[in-house]
């Protein structure tokens, strides 16, 4: 039923890149800490960088649990499901980090996402994940669901923000600078968006 893969390549890579949605899971080290599970959409906002590395754009939101957990311990699992076509589930278990706007790697990493207007979504970090375990399983119980289009609400909401107003927005949210469990989250104020 399940198979372990050494690399994200071939049909596995094609599958990951074609999906309109994936999920991230992280947790703090504390045994009674809050586990986080998040859906990630918007086509063009994730990429396979090489056979062992994936990355996705971390856009504006009301929480920063993934960033907080990665800053504390780096553990993350990404999961893609086939809602159309042959059944399949792909999980990438690994170590991740949040690359912020003032990181020297920013310019190179942002080049992996040419098909999405990053200025319209309050981009705050790029999450880079190095795979330690790559598995796919059958997905026989995952239902068929149709993908119609990405919602345009996120872009409409955050396109009107600049760096300063976005930092103010995040500062007003209870769980952006600090996680639900009190871990350091998104560093504020945000560094300026690098010129492209």
N, C-alpha and C positions, 0 to 999 in steps of 0.2 A: 504493500500500500504506500509506504513512505520511502523516499530515497534521499540520501545525503549527496550533495554535490560539492566538488572541490572549488568550482568557479561559477560566477554569474556570467554565463555566455550562451550563445546559440539560442535554442528555443526558450530557455529560462530567462535570458536577458530580454528577448523579444516580448515575452509574456509580461514581465515587470513593466517595461516601457509602454506597453499598449493599454494598461489598465487606467480607468479614469479616477480611481480611488485606491488608497491604501490606509493602513492603520499603524500607529506607533504605540508601543507599550514600554513604560519605564517605571521604576520604583526607587524610593530612597533606601538606604541601608537599614534604617530602623525597621525592626520587625512589625511595629504597629504603625508605620508610616502609610501614607495614602498612595496606592497604586494608581498610575495614570494610564488611560487608554484614549487615544485621539484619532479621529478620522482626518485624512488629508486628501484634499481634492485640488482642483484647478490644473487642468492639463498643461504640461510643460514645466511644472514646478518641481519635478524630480528627475534625476538622471543617474545612469550607471556610469561612473567615472572610469572604472577598470574592472577587472574580473573579481576583485575583492572589495570594492568601494562603491558605495552609493551616496548620493547627497540629495537633500531637498531644501526648498526655501521655507523659512519659518516666518510667516506673516503675522500681522497684528491680530491680537485677540485679547480676551479678558483674563487669561492666565498664562503662566510660563512654567508649568510643571515639568515639561520635557527638558527645558533648558536647565532648570534647577537640579533635576536628577542627574543629568549628564555632567553638570559642573561638580556634583558631589561624587559620583561613582562611575559614570560613563556607560553603564549597562543600558542596552536598548534592543528591542525586537521590532522589526518591520514585517508587516504581513499584507500580501496581496491575495485577493480571491477572484476567481472567475465567476462573474454573474451572467455571462453570456458565453457561448461556445463550449468546448470541452471542459469538464470540471477540473479544477486545479486550485491548490493553495500553495503559495510560496512564502516561506519565512526566512528572514535573514536575522540571525542572532549575532550581536556584535558589540563593539565599543564605539560610542559616538562622542562627538564634541560639537559645541556651538561655536561657529566662526563668526565673530562680530565685525561690524563695518570698519573698524580701525585695524583689523588684522591684515598683515601684508599679503596673505593668500586670497583676500577678498576679490581682487580684480581678476585673477585667474579663475576662481571658482564661479563667479557670476557669469562668466562666458559660457558655461555649460547650459544656460537657460535662455537661449535666444528667442524662444517662442512665447514668452510671457512678459507682459508689461509690469515689471517689478515696481515701478513708481506708483501704480494704482492700488497697491495692497498693503502698504505700511511694512515693507520688508525690514525685519529687525535682526535676522541672523540666517546663516546657512548651516544646516546640520549635516555633518559628514560622518558617515558610519562605515567602519571597517568590519567586514564580515569575519566572524569566527566559526560560525556554523551556518550552512545553507541547506535548507530542506524543502522538498515539496511533498505534498500529500494529495490524496484523491479529490477531496472537495465534493464528494457525492451528495452530501446533505445540504450544500449551499444552494439556495434557490436561484432560479432564473429571474433576473430583473433587468429592465432596459435602462440604458443610459441615454437621456435625451439631450442634455447640455449642461455645462457648468452654470451655476447660479451667478448672476452678475451683481448681487447685493454687496458682497465683500468689496469688490472694486469700487462700486458707487460710494460706499461708506468711507473708505480710506483714501480715495484719490484726492480728496480735498485737503488732506493733511500735509504739512511740511514737517521737517525734522523737529522743530521746536514744539509745534502743536501735538505731534505724535508723542513726544516725550511727556508732555503735560497729560495727555490722555492716559498713558501708561502709569504715570505717577498717581493718578486718581483711582486706579484699579487696585483692589486689595491684594491680589495674588499675582502680580507681575514682577515687582522688584524682589518679592519674598514669596516662596511657595506656600501652599496650604499648611505644610509642616514646619514652616519657618526657615527653610533653606534659602540661600541667596539665589535669586532668579535672574531676571534681565538687568544688566547693569544700566543704571540711569544717571544722568541724562544720556540718551543715545548719542554715539559719535555721529558726526555729519555723514550723510550719504556721499560716498566717494564719487567724484566726477567720472563720467564714462567717456 
